[in-house]
């Protein structure tokens, strides 16, 4: 093959530099794409969490809007599983909503706390 001439060395070096630049651009593009994908994933996870929280809040609102009926159902049930099933049936709640309603404490029945629950649901809708 022989010894490379000066101009040939320059061409080889320039080619290598171009290859390195292209590799760097590709790497940066992949990272940017990955960051966009991560951002979209985080946004969708946040939307899912908000939707799940809203679903629970809407179930709680049903229970606190009719506290006497809610308490009658819970007090007349044989156990907590039966109470949850009765709440699902009579209030049309999902299992998650019924479980959240069963976890309510009596202090949440005050008008102030009921309004806080409604406000949170409105904010999640919003």
N, C-alpha and C positions, 0 to 999 in steps of 0.2 A: 504494500500500500504506500508507504513512503512517509515522509515528514509533511505535516500540514503547513501550509503557507499561512502567513499572518492574517490574511483576509478570511481564510477558511476557519481559523480559530475564532475569529470575530463572529462569523455566521453561526458556528456551533454554539458559542456562548449566548448569542442573541436568541437562538432557537430554544436553548435551555431556559433562558429568562422568560421567554414567552410562555413556555410550558408551565413554569412555576406560577406565573401570573394567572394563567387560565385555571390551574388547580386551586389557587387561592380564591379566585372569584367563585368557582363552583362550591368550595367549602363554605364561603360566606353566604351564598345563596341558599345552601342547605340549612345553615344555621338560622337564617332569617325565616325560611319556610317553617322550620321546626318551632321557632318562637311564635309565629302566627298561629300554628296548629295548637300549641300549648295555650295561647291566649283564648282561642275559640273554645278549647276544651274547658278551661276554667270558667268562661262565660256560661257555657251550657251547664256545667255543674252548679254554678250559682243559680241559674234559672231553675234547675231541678230542685235545689234546696228551697228556693222561694216558693215554688209550686207545692212542694210537699208540706211546707210550713203553713201555707194558705189553706191547703186541704184540711189540715188538723184544726186550724183556727175556725174554719167554717163549721166543722163538726162541734167544736166547743160552743160556738154561738147558738147552734140549735139546742144544745143541752141547757145553756144558761138562759135562753129566752123562755124556756118553760121549766123552771127549776122544780116546781111541785111534781109535775109529771115525771121528770128525770129522777127525783128522789124516790117517788113511789115505785118506779121500776126497779131501782137499785135495792130499795129496802124489801121489796117483795120477792126478790130473786133468792134462790137457794144458796148460790155462791157467786163469786166474781165472774166466773166463766158464763154462768147463766145470765147474769146481769149484762155482761157485754153483748151476748147474743140477743137479749131482749132489746137493748138499746139499738143494735144494728137493725133489728126488725121494726121496732116501733118508731124510731126516728129516721130510719133510712141511712144510718151511718155505716161507714166502712169499718173494718176491724181495727184499723189504726185510729180512726176517730173515736170509736167506742172505748178503746183502751185509754186514750188521752182523756176522755170524759170521766172515765172511772178514776183517773188519777187526780181529778180536781179536788181541791180542799174546800171546806165550807167558807173560808175567807174569800174565795174567788166568787162567791155568790153576791158580794156587795155590789151595788150599782157602780161604784168607782172602778172596781176591778173588771166588771163586765164591760164597761166602756173602754177600758184599756185593751181588752181582747178585741173588741170591735174595731178600735183604731188601728191596732196592729194588722188586722185582716185588711182593712181599707188601704193601709200603706203597702201591703204585699200585692194587692190588686193593681195598685197604682201607677 
